[in-house]
């Protein structure tokens, strides 16, 4: 009688396809940290690491990367604009935009830029690797905080239709509820103080309120800004 030894069926580990990566980060500390992280992944091939957008576009032609990992806040250029140029020059390239924290208008601007993923730099590095794996498979990866912000944006859009508030007016409202002065708002939004005052006057008319405090109260009541 013939006997057969029992054998366990072992599922093989998935083979990771090599992925060529171009890194574009201005901050030297983060630059080195991300280089170490990427170099430690056997399937990720670092084809270049630069600190500005113009150099990134030059290397893009030479290296033809599968993925560009780019800081949204480059010192010498705008990450959104560079992303748009990358997508125009090399449509097949995936782009992951990185930013320290999300802002009110960031999600829409990022999606319009053509980026495939958004990663908050204060997250664990493991989450960045998850984002890379997602875009390598052709998926769109959004940080959970960005998803929450998008939902908030949809709610804002509904309120904006009711009160005819522009995107810039919503930004001013957000700064007002944070207790910032006109001078501070003007500086952060790169506007003149007189322009900020005009926005505030228009906001008061649209919301039917009389002062900055009432703007803040109404904004919180209507859900135009996030609480906490």
N, C-alpha and C positions, 0 to 999 in steps of 0.2 A: 504494500500500500504506500503510495507516494504521499509524503507530507510536504506542506508548503509553509514556509516561515511567513508570519504576518509582518507586513511592513506598513509603517505610518506614511500617509501622504503628506508631504511637506510642500506648502505653497512657496514658490520662489519669490524672493524679494524683487520688487519692480526695478527694472533697470532705468536709472536716471539718465536722460538724454543730455549731453553736454550743452551748456547754455552760455553764450559769450556775453559778458557784461562790461559796460562802460560806466564808470563811476564819476559823478560830477558834484562835488561838495566843496564849498569855500572854506568852512571851518577846519583848520588843520587837525585838531584833536579828533573830530568826527571822521575826517578823511582817513586818518590812520586806523581808527577803530573799525570802520567799515571795510577797509582793505583787508585787515586781519580776518574779519568775519567771512568775507567772500572767498578769500584764499583758502580758508579751512574747509570749504565745501568742495568735495571732489568733482562734482558735475558742473560747478560754476567756474568759467574761465575768465579771469579778469584781463581784458584786452587793453584797458587804459584807465587811468585815474587822473582827473584834471580838476582845477579849482574855478574855472570860469566857463561861461556859455560859448564864447567864440572858439576856444580851444576844443570844447566838446564837439562843436559842429565840424571842425577840421578833422578831428579823429574819427568822427562818424563816417566820413567818406573813406578813410583809410582802413578802418577795422571792421566795418559792417557788423556791429553788435546785434545780438538777439534782444538784448535788454539794456535800457539806459536808466540808471538809478540816479535821480537828480534832485538836488535841494531846491525847494521852491523859492528860497530867499538867498540867491547867489549875490555875492558882493558887487560884481561888475555887470550883472545882467538879470533879467526877469525870468524866473523859472517857467512861468506860463508861456511866455513868448518863445523861449528856447524849445519847449516841448512842442509847440505848434510847428516850429521850423524842422524839428527832428521828424515829426510825423509827415511833413511835406517831402523831406529829402529821402526818408527811408520808412515808407508806410508799414513795412513788415516788423519794424522794431517795436518792442513793448516798452512802455515808459512807466516807471513808478516815481511819483512825486512825493517828496518828504517835507514835512513842516513841523516846527516845534509844537504848535497848537492851532486848533481850527478857529476860523473867524466866520462872521456872519455870511459873507459873500464867497468864501473860499470854495464850498462844494460845487456851486454852479460854475464858477470860473474854471475849476479843475476838470469837470466833466466836459465843458465846452472846448478845453484845450486838446482833448483827444487822449489824455492820460488813461492808462489801463488800471492803475491802482493808486491809492493814497495811503501813506504810512505816517503816523505821528511819531516823531523821533523820541518822545518820552516813553514809548511802549517798549516791551521786551524785544530783544533782537530776534527771538524765535518767531515773533509775529511778522517781522520783515521777511524771514525765510518762508513763512506761510504765504505771504503776498507774492513772493517770487514764484513759488510753486503754482499758485493760482494763475498768474499771467502766463506762465510757461504752458499751461494747458489751454490757454485762450480765454480764460474767464476774466471778468472784471472784479477787482477786489476793493472793497470799501471798508475802512475802519469803522467800528461800531459807532464811534462818536460822530463820524461824518454822516452815517446813516440817520442818526438822531437829528443832526443839523439839517439834513435834507427834508425830513418830515416837518421840522420847524419851519423851513423855507416854504413848504406847501401851505402851511397854516398862515404864514405871513402873506403869501400871495392872495389868499382868500380875503384877509383883512385889508390888504392893500387895494383890492378892487373896490371894497366898500368905502374906503377913505381916500382913495387916489393918492397914496403915498408912494414916492419914488424910492428906488433902492438907496440912493444917497440920503434921503430923509430918514429912512429906517436906520441907517448907520448913525446919523446924528442923534436919533432917539436913543439908540443903544448907549451911546456915550453920555447922554444926559442922565439916563437912569443909573449910570455908574458914578454920577456925581462930579463929572469933569467940567471944568470951566470952559468958556468959549475959546480962550487962548489955547488951552490944552487940546480941545477938539480940532481947532484949526491946524495946529501943529501935526497932530496924528493923521489927519485926513489930507494934509498938504493943501489947505485952503486958506483964504484970507479971513480975518475975524469978521469983516463986514459980510462976507459970503455966508459964514456960519450963522450970523444974526438973521440974515434973510431966510435961510432954511428954517430956523427956529420960528420966525414969524409965520411962515407958510404952514408949518406943522401945527401951530396953535390955531390957525384958521381952520385947517382941515379936521382937527380933533375937537374943535369948539371948546378950547380951554384958554386960560388967561396967563399962565406963567409956566416956568420950567418944572416946578413941583407937580403941577397938574398934568403936564406932559408925561412925567414919569409914572404917576399914578394910573393915568389912562392907558399907557403902554403896557403896564403890568396887568391891568384888568382885562385888556383885550388880547393878551398873549403875544404882543408884538416883540417882546424881548423875553429871554429866559430868566426865570427867577433863580437866585442862588448861583 
